[in-house]
Amino acid sequence: MAEIRTIRTARKQHTCEADTGTRCRTTIEPGDRYLLASLPPNSEMGNPDWWRMKICRGCAEQYGQTLDEQATPRRRPARRRRRPVHAQTTYRGRRIVDVHLPAHDIA
């Protein structure tokens, strides 16, 4: 199986782990986009578990491809997120304004 490349947005600080002749050691700050390269277990390298490498934007774009061009395309579309359902807002496509109870149930 081949390498999987995903674009992520950092939520905390990371250090760039790219080795392009010299170690980068750039700090990936929160909010920055970076490339996450993953290699699954038992791949062509013979690794026993997942290998992950965080690569900063500068190192990823060093050889002419943008960050977006390097992402591995998805095999299937992303899961559709459902909107939260509010029980009292609609009933069969109509908005509920008031709830009327029968008069015989009121004591």
N, C-alpha and C positions, 0 to 999 in steps of 0.2 A: 504494500500500500504506500502511496506517495505522501509527501509532506502536505499538511493542511495549514493554510495561511488565513488568518482572520484579522480583521481590523478591529481594534478595541479602543475605548476611551478610558484613560487611567482615572481611577477613583482615589488612588493613593500614590506616593512616590515609588518609582521603580528605577533600577539602573539598567541601561542598555547592555545587552549581553552579546552584541554582534562582534565578530572577530573578522575584520576586513583587512588583515595584514597587521594592524595594531588594534589593541583593545580600545573601544570607544569610551566607556565609562561616563557617558552623558546621562544626566538625571532626567527621567521622564516625569514631568510634573502632573499633578491632578488636572484633568481637563484636556490634556494633550492626547492626540491620537497616536497609536503605535501599532506595529505589526506583531502578532503573536504567531510564531511558527511552531507547529506541533508535529511530532513524529510518533505514530502509534506503536504499541508494543510489538515485538517480534517482526519488525520491518527489516529492510535490507541492511540496516546497521547492526542487527542482532541485539537490540536493547531489550531488557526485561520489562520495562515499564514505559510510560509516556515520557517523552523528552519535550520540554517547552522552552522556548527562547523568546524573550521580549526584545524587539528591535525598534530603536527610535526612528522618527521620520527621516532624519538626515542620513542615517545609514541605509535605510530601506530605499531611499530615492537616489542613492549614490550612483547607480549604474543606468540611470535614464528612465526607469519606469516609475510612475507615480504610485502612491500608496494604494489607491483604489484599484489600479491595474494588477496588483500583485495578489489580491485576495482570491482564494479558491472559490469558484462558483458553486452555489448550492445545488444539490441534486433535486431537492424538492423545495417548494416555496416555504417561507417562514410560516409558523402557526398563526392563524388568524386570532387576534385577541378579541374576546367578546367584551362588549360594553356591560357595565354593571346593570342588572335588571332591578328596577324598583317596582315592587308589587303594586303600589297604589297610584302609579303615574298613568298607566294605560290599561285598558281592557278592550281587547279585540280592536286595537288601533284607535280607540277613542279615549280621550282624556277624562279621568274621573274627577269631578268637581266636588260633589257632595255624596255622602253615603246616607241613604234614607232607610230607617228601620221601621218595621210594621208597628203600629200603635199598640197592639195587644201585648207586645213584649215589654213595654215600658211600665214599671210598677209605680 
